[in-house]
């Protein structure tokens, strides 16, 4: 029955889901009155938790469905998309608000999922939560925090392709440079390509600043090297997924992957676009462990 209603809700008009997402304060207040913090905090403290956070288009759906193959774990992919997105603009500006969001809404959602499933290991692989990494680590000090990254050139191309299919209507607003950012005064004159380059850089600047010391997991390596996946993700979290399961999962096309590409491969970008990417994203590529300035 729950699955039926979830599917029905997923097919409802987007404006309804967005409006419902913005009621998170009220829902969190009711949960707080009904459940109380003591019981919720105690259950969360004895449950193993992990959060693997990244930018959009970095492989979160593929990785979450792969990790969810362990029958002893519950791994969600962006389970509260609209409330998380609604909280993000202010969370980027205000760390105390981000903590408030986790403590007054999000932890109750996680608690209910844990209780409903009876799991002792709960995790999320998410892009919308990337501005809440510090608040999650503060709220759940025992949780394992990790950063999922994908080569910025591929991520920018994938995001640009998705936005091209939408007529560039969303353009990741209201995620835009905050006052004091070097690109704050240039934003309105920037091209979609330039905005997406900045968007990718800012996502990982936020994550690396908020989660110092968190391991960076390369999405590409999880695809091609089982031993890398096992040593850097599965074993640290405590997940059991066989090489055979990993191989079979790779053979299935991800629901979130692009059917076609409307934009050229990054090798075919103009020299101006390559130069802009290097200007904005080059340092972040190095910090994440990717090559800088390589276009062949």
N, C-alpha and C positions, 0 to 999 in steps of 0.2 A: 504493500500500500504506500509506504514512504517513497519507494522508487517511482511509483506512478505519479505522485504529487510533485516530486522533484522534476520529472520530465515535463509535466504540465506547466510548472512554473518556468522552466527553461524556455518554453515556447510562448510564454506570455509577452506582450509588448514591452520593449526595452524601457520605455518611460515608466512603466509600472514597477519594474525591478529596480530602477534607479531610485524612484521615490521611496520604495520600501527600504532600500539600503540606507537612506538618509534618516531612518527612524532608529538607528542603532543606539542612540543615547537612551531613548525610552525603553527599548527592549532590554538593554543592559541594566537599567535601573530596576525593571521588574524582576529580572533574573537575580539581581543582588538581594532584593527583598525576599524572594522565594527561596533561594538556595543558601544565601549567607556566604561570607568569605571563608570561614574556618573550614567547612567541609570541602569546598572547591579547592582551596589552596593545599589542603592535605592530600587530596587525590592527585593533583597535578605534581606535587613534590615527589610522590612515590611512583610516578609514571615516567618512563624514559621518553624524552622529547628530543626532536631535532628539527632544525629549520635550514633548508638549503635555498638560498635567496639569490636572485639574479635579475638581469634586465629582461624586458620582453624579447621574444624571438631568440632565446638562448637555449632552448631545448627543455624547458621545465616540464612540459606535458610528457614527453618521451621518458624523461628520467623518473618522474613521479609514478607513471604506470609501470615502469620497470621495477622500482623499489617496492611497489605494492604487491609484487608477486610473492613476497614472503607472507605466508598465511598467518604468521604470528604478529604482524604489524599492520597498522592502518596508516597509509600515506595519502595525503590529500593534495590535489592540484588546485590552488587558488579557490578554496572552498567558500570564501566570503568575498567574492569579487567586488561587488558594488560598495559595501561598507568600507572595505579596505581602500578602494579607490577614492571614496568620499573623504576619508581621513588623511589621505596622502598629502594634499597641498599644505595643510597646516602642520602636519607632522614634519615636513621638510624644514619648516621655519622654527618649530618649537618642540624641543625634545621632551619637555614636561607634558605637552599635549599628547605626544605619541605614547608616552607611558600611561597617561589617563585613558587613552583608547584601549590599550591592552587590558588594563586593570578594571575598567568599567564596562567592557563589552566582550572583547575578544577572548579573554580567558574563560568566560562562561560558555562560549561556542565550543572551544576546545574541550572543556570539561564534559559537556553533554555528549560530544562525539565519543570521547573515551568511555563514558558510562554506557552509552547505547551499544557500543561494539564490544565492550569488555576487554579492550586491548591493554597491554602493558607497555606497548611501544607505539608512540604516535609521532608522526612527522608531517611536515608540509614542504612542498617544493613550489616556490611562488615568486612571481614578479611583482604583483601589487604590494607585497609586504616589504619591498626593498627600502622604503623610507622608515621602516619600523624595526630594523635590525637591532639597533641599540636598545630600544624599548623592550624588545623580546628578550634580549640577553639580560637586561636588568630585572625583568619580571620573572624569568626562569633561569636562574644562575646555573642550574644543573643541566640545562639543555645544550646539546651540541649545535653550534652555529657554523655554517659553511657557506661559501660563496660559489655559485655556479656561473662560469664564464664561457663565452664563445668568442672566437676571433671577431674583433670589432668590424672588420671589413665584411664578413659574412652576415653579421647581425644587422649592420646598417643596410645592407642590400636587401635582406629579408624584410626588415621593417619598412623600408622605402617601397618595396613591392606590395606589401599589404596596404599601405596608405594609398598607393596609386590605384588599387582596386576600389578604394573608398572615395576616390576623388579628392584626396588630401583634406577631408573635412574635419577630421579629429586632430591630427598633428600633435598628439600627445598633450594638448592643453588640458588642464591648467599646469602641467609640468613645464615650467619655463624658468629662465634664469632669475634668481632672487636678486634683490638689490645688492650691489657690490660685486656681482659676478662680472667678469670681463666681457660677457656677451649680452648683458642686460640691455644696454642701449642699442644693440644691433638686431635684436630679436625680430622686430616687425619687418625688417628689410631682408632677413635671411631667407634662403630658398628652402623648400622641403628637405632636400638633401643635407643642407647645412644644419637645419634644426635637428634632424635625426642623428647626425654626428655628435652634436652637443648632448642630445638626450642619452646616447649610449655612454659617453664619457661621464656625464653627471650621475648616472645610475651607479657606476662602479666607484666613482669618487665618494659618493655617499656611503656605499657599503664598506669600502676599505677604511674610511674615516670612523664609521660607527662600530665596526667589528675588527679592531686591530688584532692581529694574530690569528684570525679565522683562516682556515685553509682555503685556497682557491682551487676549485675542481674544474678542469678543462672538459667541456662537453665533448669535444672531438675525441679525447682520449677514452672517455667512457664508451664510445662507439667502437673503437678499434682495438682496445686492450683490456681484456677481462681482468688480468692481474692488477692493472692500474685501478680499475673500478673496485675490485675486492680490497686492495690494500688501502685505498684512500677514502672509500665511501662505505662499502658493506661492513668490513670488519670494525672500523671505528664506531659505526652506529649500532652494530650488533644484528645485522640483517643476514639472512641465509638465502642466497639466490645462486643457483648452479650455473656453470658455464653453458650448459645446454639450454637453460631457460633464457639466459642472456642472448645466445645465438638466435634462438627462435623469436625473441622479442625484436631484435634488430631487423629481422626479415619482414616484419609487419610495418606498413607505412603509418606514420603518426597521423592522427586526425587533424593535427594543427599544422602540418607541413603544407607548403604551397603546391597547388596543382600545376600552375604555370608561372613563369616569371615575365613580367612586363618591363623590367629594368635590366640593363646589361650586367654581366659579371664585373666584379671590381677590377679585374685586369683591364677591362675596356673602359673604365671611367676616364673622363677627360683629365688632362694634366692639372687643370685648376681644381677639380674635385679631389684628386689625389693629394695635392698640396694642402687643401683645406683639411682633409682628414688627418694628415700628418700633423698639422698645426694644432688641431683640437684634440685628437685622440692618440697621437704618437706616444706621449709620456704614459698614458694609461695603458696602452698596449704593452709597454715595457714592464710596468708595475704588475700586470696580470700574467706576464711570462710569455707574451707573443712577440713576434719580430716587428721591428719598427722600420718603416720606409721600404718595405719589400713589396714589389708589384709584379713579380714574375712567377 
